[in-house]
Amino acid sequence: MIKDALSVLNWKRNIRGKMFWSAFLSFTAAVYLTSLLGNDLGIITNPFGSYAVMIVSFFLLFYILTRPVVRQLKRLADGLMFLAGGNLDYRVPLSSQDELGKVAQNINYMAEQLQEMMEKERRIEMSKMELITSVSHDLRTPLTSIIGYLNLLKNDDYQDLDEHKRYIGNAFNKTQQLKKLIDDLFEYTRLTSGAEQLDLRTVDLSGLLEQIIAEFEPIAQEHSLTVRTDLGQGRVFGSVDVEKFVRAVDNLLVNALKFSVQTGDIAVRLAEREEHIRLEVENRGKPITKEQEQLLFERFYKAEPSRSDNRMPPGGGLGLSIAKNIVELHGGRIGLHHHEGLFVFYIELPRT
């Protein structure tokens, strides 16, 4: 209570202090002016005139001294009207350090938050349009091929049984590509919806990686690639959703397979650090720019065709984005170290 009373004496930081000192100075000046006009100069000769001069002087001086406060209130009101009209770039001038100054700061902060929310909504809307455009394009390409092959088969437009089988095989491959795109899209939307729940279990990550790599090695050999592993001496245990973790690792391996130089190798390393478990997938490919590095984990981002292996079916640009979402759901992080064509994708998971 004493602190509140003393705060009134603070002219700069307290609006009550301004009003108090304005009233005090106005009253003091009015009394002095009345005394000067009545006693010293003899202009006022009756009590009624003295009271009238004192009252008029008090209100006039009080009006002059409180004009800055009134102007500041008007600026606040005008600022709110500007913001209400949709001009979120407007900022209220900060001309004092009292309560009205804090109100001005809060109004400006509110305008910044509203502006950020509007920009976020615009980005979300643009992202939705990009999603629709990308999905439509990626689904239409294999679907057009399937329709083309089916039309040829429907019209018996083939020369022999071998060509008939080739058309069927090509159409089947396109359906598999279409299914992969749809599965990736479904997985991505499920992971980013915020409703996905993890089935966490403590598992031997080194043993799990051995199984994943054993299934991956024949595919790598078909593309003239060798898989090298360094999974440590002992067992590394971690708390993961096995199905989703396998999906994330598989996406990193497929990415390395697509963009590795032929007759090269892919290195997989697992290590247990003080604060986290680190998994690395290393391969050598065509160098990329810093701007491309930042886009690799963005959804629907695809490397230029010159970097990819033409023997691999084109993807939907969701593999690394899905891996990123899975790792972040586990409370970990995913990233890339790249130097002159040497790519090291890493996953860091918290230790159990």
C-alpha positions as CSV (number, residue, x, y, z in Angstrom):
1,M,0.0,0.0,0.0
2,I,2.8,2.4,0.9
3,K,4.5,1.4,-2.4
4,D,1.4,2.3,-4.3
5,A,1.2,5.6,-2.5
6,L,4.8,6.5,-3.3
7,S,4.3,5.5,-6.9
8,V,2.1,8.5,-7.3
9,L,5.1,10.7,-7.0
10,N,6.7,9.1,-10.1
11,W,5.8,11.5,-12.9
12,K,7.2,9.5,-15.8
13,R,6.1,6.0,-15.0
14,N,2.7,6.5,-13.4
15,I,-0.4,8.1,-15.0
16,R,-1.7,8.8,-11.5
17,G,1.5,10.7,-10.7
18,K,1.0,12.9,-13.8
19,M,-2.6,13.7,-12.8
20,F,-1.6,14.4,-9.2
21,W,1.2,16.7,-10.1
22,S,-0.8,18.4,-12.8
23,A,-3.6,19.1,-10.2
24,F,-1.0,20.2,-7.6
25,L,0.9,22.5,-9.9
26,S,-2.4,23.9,-11.3
27,F,-3.8,24.7,-7.9
28,T,-0.5,26.2,-6.7
29,A,-0.2,28.4,-9.8
30,A,-3.8,29.4,-9.5
31,V,-3.4,30.5,-5.9
32,Y,-0.3,32.4,-6.6
33,L,-1.8,34.1,-9.7
34,T,-4.9,35.1,-7.6
35,S,-2.7,36.4,-4.8
36,L,-0.6,38.4,-7.3
37,L,-3.6,40.0,-9.0
38,G,-5.4,40.8,-5.8
39,N,-2.8,41.7,-3.2
40,D,0.2,42.9,-5.2
41,L,-1.4,44.5,-8.3
42,G,-4.8,45.3,-6.8
43,I,-6.7,44.2,-9.9
44,I,-9.1,42.0,-7.9
45,T,-11.0,43.9,-5.3
46,N,-13.7,41.5,-4.1
47,P,-13.7,37.8,-2.9
48,F,-16.0,36.6,-5.7
49,G,-13.6,37.9,-8.3
50,S,-10.7,36.1,-6.5
51,Y,-12.5,32.8,-6.5
52,A,-13.5,33.2,-10.2
53,V,-9.9,33.9,-11.2
54,M,-8.6,31.0,-9.1
55,I,-11.1,28.5,-10.6
56,V,-10.5,29.7,-14.2
57,S,-6.7,29.7,-13.7
58,F,-6.8,26.2,-12.2
59,F,-8.9,24.6,-15.0
60,L,-6.9,26.4,-17.7
61,L,-3.5,25.3,-16.3
62,F,-4.8,21.7,-15.6
63,Y,-6.1,21.5,-19.2
64,I,-2.6,22.6,-20.5
65,L,-0.7,20.2,-18.3
66,T,-2.9,17.2,-19.1
67,R,-3.0,17.7,-22.8
68,P,-0.2,15.2,-23.5
69,V,-2.2,12.5,-21.7
70,V,-5.3,13.3,-23.7
71,R,-3.3,13.3,-27.0
72,Q,-1.8,9.9,-26.1
73,L,-5.3,8.5,-25.4
74,K,-6.4,9.8,-28.8
75,R,-3.5,8.1,-30.4
76,L,-4.4,4.9,-28.8
77,A,-8.0,5.2,-29.9
78,D,-6.9,6.1,-33.5
79,G,-4.5,3.1,-33.5
80,L,-7.2,0.7,-32.5
81,M,-9.4,2.1,-35.3
82,F,-6.6,1.6,-37.8
83,L,-6.1,-2.0,-36.7
84,A,-9.8,-2.7,-36.7
85,G,-9.9,-1.4,-40.3
86,G,-7.4,-4.1,-41.3
87,N,-4.2,-2.0,-41.4
88,L,-2.0,-4.5,-39.4
89,D,1.2,-2.7,-40.4
90,Y,0.3,0.3,-38.3
91,R,2.0,0.7,-34.9
92,V,1.1,3.1,-32.1
93,P,3.9,5.6,-31.3
94,L,5.5,4.9,-27.9
95,S,5.8,8.4,-26.3
96,S,5.7,7.6,-22.6
97,Q,6.7,5.0,-20.0
98,D,3.5,5.0,-17.9
99,E,0.5,2.8,-18.1
100,L,-0.6,4.3,-21.4
101,G,2.8,3.5,-22.8
102,K,2.3,-0.1,-21.7
103,V,-1.1,-0.1,-23.3
104,A,0.5,1.1,-26.6
105,Q,3.1,-1.7,-26.3
106,N,0.4,-4.2,-25.8
107,I,-1.5,-2.9,-28.8
108,N,1.6,-3.1,-31.0
109,Y,2.3,-6.7,-29.7
110,M,-1.3,-7.6,-30.5
111,A,-0.9,-6.2,-34.0
112,E,2.3,-8.2,-34.6
113,Q,0.6,-11.4,-33.4
114,L,-2.4,-10.8,-35.6
115,Q,-0.1,-10.1,-38.5
116,E,1.8,-13.4,-37.9
117,M,-1.5,-15.3,-37.6
118,M,-2.7,-13.8,-40.9
119,E,0.6,-14.7,-42.6
120,K,0.5,-18.2,-41.2
121,E,-3.1,-18.7,-42.5
122,R,-1.9,-17.5,-45.9
123,R,1.0,-19.9,-45.9
124,I,-1.4,-22.7,-44.8
125,E,-3.8,-21.9,-47.6
126,M,-0.9,-21.7,-50.2
127,S,0.4,-25.0,-48.8
128,K,-3.0,-26.6,-49.3
129,M,-3.1,-25.4,-52.9
130,E,0.4,-26.7,-53.5
131,L,-0.6,-30.0,-51.9
132,I,-3.6,-30.4,-54.2
133,T,-1.5,-29.4,-57.3
134,S,1.4,-31.8,-56.4
135,V,-0.9,-34.7,-55.6
136,S,-2.9,-34.2,-58.8
137,H,0.2,-34.2,-60.9
138,D,1.9,-37.1,-59.2
139,L,-1.3,-39.3,-59.4
140,R,-2.2,-38.3,-62.9
141,T,1.2,-39.4,-64.4
142,P,1.0,-43.2,-63.6
143,L,-2.8,-43.2,-64.1
144,T,-2.4,-41.8,-67.6
145,S,0.1,-44.6,-68.4
146,I,-2.3,-47.3,-66.9
147,I,-5.2,-46.0,-69.0
148,G,-3.0,-46.0,-72.1
149,Y,-1.9,-49.6,-71.7
150,L,-5.4,-50.8,-70.8
151,N,-6.7,-49.1,-74.0
152,L,-4.1,-51.0,-76.0
153,L,-5.1,-54.3,-74.4
154,K,-8.9,-53.5,-74.8
155,N,-8.5,-52.8,-78.5
156,D,-6.2,-55.8,-79.0
157,D,-3.5,-53.4,-80.3
158,Y,-0.5,-55.7,-79.8
159,Q,1.4,-57.9,-82.2
160,D,2.1,-61.0,-80.2
161,L,1.8,-62.6,-76.7
162,D,5.2,-61.1,-75.6
163,E,4.0,-57.6,-76.3
164,H,0.7,-58.4,-74.6
165,K,2.6,-59.5,-71.5
166,R,4.8,-56.4,-71.6
167,Y,1.8,-54.2,-71.7
168,I,0.4,-56.0,-68.7
169,G,3.7,-55.8,-66.9
170,N,4.1,-52.1,-67.5
171,A,0.5,-51.4,-66.4
172,F,1.1,-53.5,-63.2
173,N,4.3,-51.5,-62.4
174,K,2.4,-48.3,-62.8
175,T,-0.3,-49.5,-60.4
176,Q,2.4,-50.3,-57.9
177,Q,3.9,-46.8,-58.4
178,L,0.4,-45.3,-57.9
179,K,-0.2,-47.4,-54.8
180,K,3.2,-46.2,-53.4
181,L,2.3,-42.5,-54.0
182,I,-1.1,-43.0,-52.3
183,D,0.4,-44.8,-49.3
184,D,3.0,-42.0,-48.9
185,L,0.3,-39.4,-49.0
186,F,-1.8,-41.2,-46.5
187,E,1.1,-41.7,-44.2
188,Y,2.1,-38.1,-44.4
189,T,-1.3,-36.7,-43.7
190,R,-1.7,-39.1,-40.8
191,L,1.6,-38.1,-39.3
192,T,1.0,-34.4,-39.7
193,S,-2.6,-34.5,-38.4
194,G,-1.5,-34.4,-34.8
195,A,-3.6,-37.4,-33.9
196,E,-1.0,-40.1,-34.5
197,Q,-0.1,-42.2,-31.5
198,L,3.1,-44.0,-31.0
199,D,3.3,-47.6,-29.8
200,L,6.7,-47.3,-28.0
201,R,8.6,-50.3,-27.1
202,T,12.2,-50.8,-25.9
203,V,14.0,-52.8,-28.6
204,D,17.5,-53.7,-29.7
205,L,18.1,-51.1,-32.4
206,S,21.3,-52.7,-33.6
207,G,19.5,-56.0,-34.1
208,L,16.6,-54.2,-35.8
209,L,19.0,-52.4,-38.2
210,E,20.6,-55.7,-39.1
211,Q,17.2,-57.0,-40.2
212,I,16.5,-53.9,-42.2
213,I,19.9,-54.0,-43.9
214,A,19.6,-57.7,-44.7
215,E,16.4,-57.0,-46.6
216,F,17.9,-53.9,-48.3
217,E,21.2,-55.4,-49.4
218,P,19.8,-57.4,-52.4
219,I,18.2,-54.3,-53.8
220,A,21.4,-52.3,-53.3
221,Q,23.4,-55.1,-55.1
222,E,21.1,-54.8,-58.1
223,H,22.2,-51.2,-58.4
224,S,25.9,-52.0,-58.0
225,L,26.0,-50.6,-54.5
226,T,27.6,-52.1,-51.4
227,V,26.2,-51.7,-47.9
228,R,28.8,-51.2,-45.2
229,T,27.7,-51.3,-41.5
230,D,29.2,-50.2,-38.2
231,L,26.6,-50.9,-35.5
232,G,29.0,-50.9,-32.6
233,Q,30.3,-53.7,-30.4
234,G,27.4,-54.1,-28.0
235,R,23.7,-53.8,-28.2
236,V,22.0,-50.4,-28.4
237,F,18.5,-50.3,-26.9
238,G,16.0,-47.5,-27.6
239,S,12.3,-46.8,-27.1
240,V,10.7,-46.6,-30.6
241,D,7.5,-47.4,-32.5
242,V,9.1,-50.2,-34.5
243,E,6.8,-50.0,-37.5
244,K,7.3,-46.2,-37.9
245,F,11.1,-46.3,-37.1
246,V,11.6,-49.0,-39.8
247,R,9.7,-46.7,-42.2
248,A,12.0,-43.8,-41.4
249,V,15.2,-45.8,-41.8
250,D,13.9,-47.4,-45.0
251,N,13.1,-44.0,-46.5
252,L,16.7,-42.9,-45.7
253,L,18.1,-46.0,-47.4
254,V,15.9,-45.7,-50.5
255,N,17.0,-42.0,-50.7
256,A,20.6,-43.1,-50.6
257,L,20.0,-45.8,-53.2
258,K,18.4,-43.3,-55.6
259,F,21.1,-40.7,-55.4
260,S,24.3,-42.7,-55.0
261,V,26.9,-42.8,-57.7
262,Q,27.0,-46.2,-59.4
263,T,29.5,-48.8,-58.1
264,G,29.6,-46.9,-54.8
265,D,28.6,-47.8,-51.3
266,I,26.2,-46.9,-48.6
267,A,27.4,-46.7,-45.0
268,V,25.1,-47.3,-42.0
269,R,26.4,-46.4,-38.6
270,L,24.8,-46.6,-35.1
271,A,26.4,-45.2,-32.0
272,E,25.2,-44.5,-28.4
273,R,26.2,-41.0,-27.2
274,E,25.9,-39.5,-23.7
275,E,22.5,-37.8,-24.4
276,H,21.2,-39.6,-27.5
277,I,21.4,-42.5,-29.9
278,R,22.7,-41.5,-33.3
279,L,22.1,-43.3,-36.6
280,E,23.8,-42.2,-39.8
281,V,23.3,-43.2,-43.5
282,E,26.1,-42.1,-45.7
283,N,26.4,-42.1,-49.5
284,R,28.2,-40.2,-52.2
285,G,26.3,-38.5,-55.0
286,K,26.1,-35.4,-57.1
287,P,26.8,-32.2,-55.0
288,I,23.8,-29.9,-54.2
289,T,23.6,-26.3,-53.2
290,K,22.8,-24.9,-49.7
291,E,19.3,-23.9,-50.9
292,Q,18.6,-27.5,-52.0
293,E,19.9,-28.8,-48.6
294,Q,17.3,-26.7,-46.8
295,L,14.5,-28.0,-49.1
296,L,15.3,-31.8,-48.9
297,F,13.0,-32.4,-46.0
298,E,10.2,-30.3,-47.4
299,R,7.1,-32.2,-48.6
300,F,6.9,-32.8,-52.4
301,Y,10.5,-31.5,-53.0
302,K,12.2,-33.6,-55.6
303,A,15.8,-33.5,-56.7
304,E,16.5,-32.8,-60.3
305,P,16.4,-35.8,-62.6
306,S,20.1,-35.7,-63.2
307,R,20.7,-36.6,-59.5
308,S,18.4,-39.6,-59.4
309,D,18.9,-43.1,-60.6
310,N,16.7,-43.6,-63.7
311,R,16.3,-47.3,-62.9
312,M,14.4,-46.4,-59.8
313,P,10.7,-45.5,-60.0
314,P,10.0,-41.8,-59.4
315,G,8.7,-41.0,-55.9
316,G,6.3,-38.4,-54.7
317,G,8.8,-36.3,-52.8
318,L,7.5,-37.3,-49.4
319,G,10.0,-39.9,-48.2
320,L,12.4,-37.6,-46.3
321,S,9.4,-35.5,-45.0
322,I,7.8,-38.6,-43.6
323,A,11.0,-39.7,-42.0
324,K,11.3,-36.2,-40.4
325,N,7.8,-36.3,-39.0
326,I,8.4,-39.8,-37.6
327,V,11.7,-38.8,-35.9
328,E,10.1,-35.7,-34.4
329,L,7.2,-37.7,-33.1
330,H,9.8,-39.7,-31.2
331,G,11.2,-36.5,-29.7
332,G,14.3,-36.7,-31.8
333,R,15.7,-34.8,-34.7
334,I,16.9,-35.5,-38.3
335,G,19.4,-33.7,-40.4
336,L,22.0,-33.7,-43.1
337,H,25.7,-33.0,-43.3
338,H,26.8,-32.5,-46.9
339,H,30.3,-31.7,-48.3
340,E,31.2,-31.9,-52.0
341,G,28.8,-34.7,-52.7
342,L,29.3,-36.7,-49.5
343,F,25.9,-37.0,-47.9
344,V,25.5,-38.0,-44.2
345,F,21.8,-38.2,-43.1
346,Y,21.5,-38.6,-39.4
347,I,18.8,-39.4,-36.8
348,E,19.2,-38.6,-33.2
349,L,16.9,-40.2,-30.7
350,P,16.7,-39.6,-26.9
351,R,18.2,-42.4,-24.8
352,T,15.9,-44.4,-22.7
